[in-house]
Amino acid sequence: MVKTADLSDSEVRSEIRFLKQKEKNSPTLALKVSRSRYCGLMVRGKIITNASTVLNIFEEGSITAPRYVEEVSEPQMRLFKDAGCAQSFYYWMNNARPHGAYVVSD
């Protein structure tokens, strides 16, 4: 089943939620968490809610670190932070090397 947002509207961000029925109970859809030797938790794999993955599409503008944190990371991480997991998180996707971006305010 594929649900798509209407991309002809004037929204800056649209979401496409998709869920393949045969993968619904697959162990690859589980949240994988491992302790980091630095601080907090390292979250890798797919972060999911109700067994669906959210794909964020930005129609206008460029993706900057503050925008990514505000619109993508924060809503997902808030679920786990409120559950009492940890105060800091690391993303690790597809065995990519870690990338950091400092977000500062004037």
C-alpha positions in Angstrom: 0.0 0.0 0.0 1.4 3.4 -0.9 0.1 6.7 0.3 1.4 9.8 -1.3 0.9 13.5 -0.5 -0.4 15.9 -3.1 2.8 17.5 -4.3 0.9 20.2 -6.3 -0.1 22.2 -3.1 1.9 25.0 -1.7 3.3 23.2 1.4 7.0 23.4 1.8 7.3 19.9 3.3 5.2 16.9 2.3 5.4 13.5 3.7 5.1 10.2 1.9 4.3 7.3 4.1 4.8 3.9 2.8 4.5 0.4 4.2 5.0 -2.8 2.4 2.7 -5.4 3.8 5.2 -8.3 3.5 7.8 -6.3 5.5 5.4 -5.4 8.3 6.7 -8.0 10.7 10.3 -8.1 9.4 13.1 -7.7 11.9 14.7 -5.1 9.7 12.0 -2.7 10.6 13.0 -2.8 14.3 14.8 0.0 16.0 18.4 -0.9 16.6 20.1 0.9 19.5 23.6 0.3 20.8 25.6 2.0 23.5 28.2 4.4 22.3 31.6 4.8 24.1 31.2 8.5 23.9 27.8 9.7 25.2 24.1 9.0 24.8 22.9 6.3 22.4 23.7 5.5 18.8 20.6 5.0 16.8 21.0 3.1 13.6 18.8 1.4 11.0 15.3 2.7 10.4 13.5 4.8 13.0 9.9 3.9 12.8 6.6 4.6 14.4 3.7 2.1 14.0 5.8 0.1 11.5 5.9 2.9 8.8 8.7 4.9 7.5 8.4 8.6 6.8 10.1 10.1 3.8 10.5 13.9 4.0 10.4 15.8 0.8 11.5 19.5 0.8 10.0 21.3 -2.2 11.6 24.7 -1.6 14.9 25.9 -0.2 18.0 24.0 0.7 18.4 21.7 3.6 20.5 23.3 6.3 21.5 21.7 9.7 19.0 23.9 11.7 16.2 23.1 9.3 16.9 19.4 9.3 17.0 19.3 13.1 13.8 21.3 13.4 11.7 19.5 10.8 13.1 15.9 10.6 15.2 14.9 13.6 13.5 16.6 16.5 10.0 15.2 15.9 11.4 11.7 15.6 13.8 11.9 18.5 11.3 13.6 20.8 9.3 10.3 20.9 12.4 8.4 22.3 13.6 11.2 24.5 10.2 11.5 26.2 10.3 7.7 26.8 13.4 8.2 29.0 16.0 6.8 26.6 18.8 9.3 26.6 19.6 13.0 26.3 21.7 12.8 23.1 21.4 10.6 20.0 23.6 9.8 17.0 22.3 8.9 13.6 24.0 6.1 11.7 22.5 5.2 8.4 23.6 2.5 5.9 27.0 2.1 7.5 27.9 5.6 6.4 30.7 7.5 8.2 29.3 9.7 11.0 28.7 13.3 10.0 28.4 16.2 12.5 27.0 19.7 12.1 27.1 22.3 14.8 24.0 24.3 15.2 24.6 27.7 16.8 22.4 30.7 17.4 23.5 34.3 17.3 
